[in-house]
Amino acid sequence: MNNCDICNKNFTRKSSLAVHMRVHTGEKPYSCDQCDKTFATGSHLTTHKRIHTGEKPYSCDFCEKSFSSGSELIVHKRSHTGEKPYSCDQCEKTFSWISNLNSHKRLHSGEKPYSCDQCEKTFSWISNLNSHKRLHSGEKPYSCDQCDKSFSHSTALINHKRIHTGEKPYECDLCKKKFKQSGELTVHKRVHEKPFSCALCKKTFITDSQLTSHKRIHAGEKLFSCKLCDKHYSTYFELSRHKKSHRHLDVMLKTFHNTVPPSVSNTLIKCEEVDVKEEITEEEIFDEDPLSIQMRADNIEENIKEEIEDSPSIQMRADNIEENIKQEIEDPLSIQMRADNIEENIKEEIEDPLCIQMRDDNIEKNIKEEIFSA
């Protein structure tokens, strides 16, 4: 018997053992004359050359597809038969390709044999490494044939194309909502589950970011600050809601920015801020759908505007500013009226041709009457 000294495999022929040893040594004595690829066996080189010639001698008897190697045909036929002969010994998954099984096993072992030579990241699959390298090079080889966008990953292009087609292949089995991407469906399912829970108050949340924002309430952290005043908030949502109280004043100050001194502007912002009356609980923020939140935000903004417009002090100050502007620069209506008066005076001083002609006719008539009467 011919045994391998490294892995103890047995071979019936010495030539087969010699070929097998190339797996361990990495020897590839067969090279392609059309590219720089090399192979351990002559049969692999023969199969490879069909890529250049386009020859596909192995055809499927179930469909019209053909292949350059017999092994590819065997694996392809499993798509028709549903055969998956390779099974994982740690879970119940089965695979049609042994290479897919080997890749799958890395999920259990955590092995990441493929590393990036430009950063420290490692990957379980070489395809993921190749995709990652495009982040460094900026290469985007996958372009959309309906617009000018391009992408680093083929999956990103597939997802993008659904914007044009409107396709939503991922459906929730609980509420029947459909989504363009599997990731969107995964996040949506948490609406039904709420897998992230607070260790202090046992509240549950849809996303980890919502849980992180909630924890700031217990810690007393207020990381989001308003640039117009000195107020701070625990969540970005609360800050966004607060900013709406400045919006009306900001428009007014921009309108009259030439007549309001900076000191007065700052006083207006800080002293005349209108607090949002409607209180929204944290549970409502995370439970409600985006449409309801937007409608409530619009109502809050409308209430703010009504309160600001009804405020006597702000209205009086706005009236004073407007009166000062009118005193310095006349409005177009006043200028037009004065121009009309000037024009009327000119007309009174200089008669139009018709009036002159009528007066000449009267003079001529009077002369003729005097002559005839004489």
Phi, psi and omega in degrees: 000148179255107183253143175280130181287345186263314184242002176065018175289148181252142180227145181281334181238149180292327179295323178293322177296321180297318177295319181297323182299336178294338175297321182277323183277338183080010180290134178223087186279351184256118183244148179278137181274359179249345175213183187263016181281147178233158186221156181279335182231155178292327179294323177293324177294317179300315178297319181297320183299335179293341175295321180284322183276339183081007182288133178224083187281349184255113184247148180277135179272002175262329181217187186267006183284148177227159189221158182276344179225154179292327180294323177296321179295318180299315180293320180299320182299336179293338176291335176274319184275339183078010181290132176225085188282350184255118184242147179280135181274002179246346175213187187264008183285145177233158187220153177277331181249140175290331177295323177293323177296316180297320178294320180297321182300337179291339175294324180280320184277338183077010181291134177227083188280350184255118184243148179279135181275000179248344175214186187264008183285145177234157186222154179279334183234143182293330178297322177293324177296315179299320178295320181296321182300334179291339174294325178282319184276339183078008182290135177228082188280351184256109184246147180280135181274002179247347175211183188264016180279148177225159189220157179278334184241145178293326179295325177295322177294318179300315179296321180296319182300334180292342174294321180283320184275338183077009182291136176227084188280349185257116185245137176285130182279358179258319182237001175068013174290147182244152184220156180282328185236149180295327178297323177296320178295319180299315178294319181299320182299337178290342174300323179278336188254316187054071188281349184259117184241149179276132182286343184267319184238000176069011175291149180245154186220160184283319183236160179294326179295325177294320177296319179299317178297320180296320182299335179294334178294318178290322183280345182078014180284137176227087187273345185257116184245149178275133181281344182266336176218184186260023180277149180231152184222156182281330183233156178294327179299316179296321177296316179298320178295319179295321183300334180296336180289340179269347193298315183294316180296324180298319179295318181295319180293323177294326181292320185247032187295337182281342186249352182254119179296154180305321181297322178290321179300315180296322178296318179302314184295315187280323188270330186260015179295136180256121180285147177288126184280323186285123179268135181238124180285158181298323182296322178294323180300317186273337183272328187286154177281159184303326182295316180297318179298318180295318180297319180293321179299319178298320179294319178299316180298320180295320178296321178299314181299319181295319180294320181292316182294330181275353182289117184298319184295318181291319181295318180296318179295321177296322179295320179296318179298317181295321181295320179297320179296318181296325180293325181279321183231116180293147178283161184302329182294316180297318179298318181296319180296318180294323178296322178296320179295319178298316181298321180295320179296321179297318180296325180292324181283326182242112183288152177281162184302328182294316179297318179299317181297319180295319180294321178297320179297320179294320179296315181297321180295318180296321179297317181296320180297319180295319182294313182296323181291331177290000000 
